[in-house]
Amino acid sequence: MRLSTVILPIHRWAEGQKIWRRAEDLGFHAAYTYDHLSWRSFRDGPWFGAIPTLTAAATVTQSMRLGTLVTSVKPRSPIAD
């Protein structure tokens, strides 16, 4: 059985990298994060973008798959300015 986890993009990288590494150390097949507006319960804290978060996670993990659960297309123009 392959297990996955969700890691919310609410941690500054000094703490976040430990969480991503720990997920891999625990044997998770994949870890996902959200590319979405902040949830109400986290509105007073940081909520980092999914793509930069996953890029950083890729630098501290080796075999765990990474991805987004929600990817918001609307705020990104498909046409370069």
C-alpha positions in Angstrom: 0.0 0.0 0.0 1.3 3.5 -0.9 0.5 6.2 1.6 0.6 9.9 0.9 0.4 13.0 3.1 -0.6 16.6 2.8 1.8 19.3 4.1 0.2 22.7 4.2 2.4 25.6 2.9 2.3 27.5 6.2 5.8 26.9 7.5 8.8 29.1 6.9 11.5 27.1 5.2 13.7 26.6 8.2 10.9 24.5 9.7 9.3 23.4 6.4 12.3 21.5 5.2 12.4 19.4 8.3 8.7 18.5 7.7 9.3 17.5 4.1 12.4 15.4 5.0 10.5 13.8 7.8 7.6 12.8 5.5 10.1 11.0 3.3 11.9 9.4 6.2 8.6 8.1 7.4 8.2 6.3 4.1 5.4 8.3 2.5 5.1 7.6 -1.3 4.0 11.1 -2.0 3.4 14.5 -0.3 1.1 17.1 -1.6 0.4 20.8 -0.8 -2.2 23.3 -1.8 -1.9 26.0 -4.4 -4.9 27.9 -3.1 -5.9 30.9 -1.0 -5.3 30.6 2.7 -7.8 28.8 4.8 -9.7 31.0 7.3 -8.0 29.4 10.3 -4.6 30.3 8.8 -5.4 33.8 7.6 -3.2 35.6 10.2 -0.1 33.6 9.3 2.0 32.9 6.2 0.6 30.8 3.3 3.3 30.2 0.7 2.8 29.4 -2.9 2.7 25.7 -3.9 5.2 25.9 -6.8 8.0 27.5 -4.8 7.2 25.2 -1.9 7.4 22.1 -4.0 10.6 23.3 -5.7 12.2 23.8 -2.3 10.9 20.4 -1.2 12.5 18.8 -4.2 15.9 20.0 -3.0 15.6 18.2 0.4 13.9 14.9 -0.7 15.1 12.2 -3.0 12.4 9.7 -3.9 9.1 10.9 -2.6 6.7 12.1 -5.2 5.6 15.8 -4.9 2.5 17.5 -6.1 -0.4 19.8 -5.6 -3.9 18.8 -4.5 -5.4 22.0 -5.9 -3.7 24.1 -8.6 -5.3 27.5 -9.3 -5.2 28.4 -12.9 -7.2 31.6 -12.7 -4.5 33.9 -11.1 -2.0 32.8 -13.7 -2.2 34.2 -17.2 -1.6 31.5 -19.9 -0.1 34.2 -22.1 3.2 35.7 -21.3 3.0 39.5 -20.9 
